[in-house]
Structures are given as structure tokens and as C-alpha cells.
Amino acid sequence: MCYDWRMPRKITQRELRNESGEIMRALDRGETFVVTRNGVPVGELTPLRQRQLVAAEAAIAIFNGAPAIDGRRFRDDVDALLDQQSTPRG
């Protein structure tokens, strides 16, 4: 799938309603639209990014060389940043 990186095409609320099939096909092609009502932009339609899965073997290989996490140091860092009091709020 290729994405069109040009400026979004402006369409009216009426065009969105009457030409929804063609607009959906254009979204599939990567086009983006700004929807207007009475000439005023009210929303934007953009295609969703397709997820790209990474093979488990590739992910393992990437993290294989990562440094080990020191659990105590990690916990100390989290505690320093977040208030995790177990006292009920009143």
C-alpha cells in the first residue's frame, strides 16, 4: 500500500455522504481528506497505518544484546517518579 503525502483534499459533508464508497477507496489508496461544513473544516479522515509484524526470531535477536535490567534499581527509579502510596484516599 502506498500513501499519498500531498495536502489533504477538502470535501463537503454532502460529498462525504453521497460519495462515501469512492472516499473509502481513496482512503485505501492512502489519501487524506478534510471534511468541511458550510466551508469550515470540521474533521479529518486519514488512512490507518497497517501493522507490520516482526518475526519472533527477529525480536529475540534484537533484544539478545540488550543489557540486563537490575530489578532493584528499576523499582527504585519507578518509586522515585510515581506516588504509589497504599493509603486509601478519603
Order of alpha helices (4+ residues) and beta strands (2+ residues): beta-alpha-alpha-beta-beta-alpha-alpha
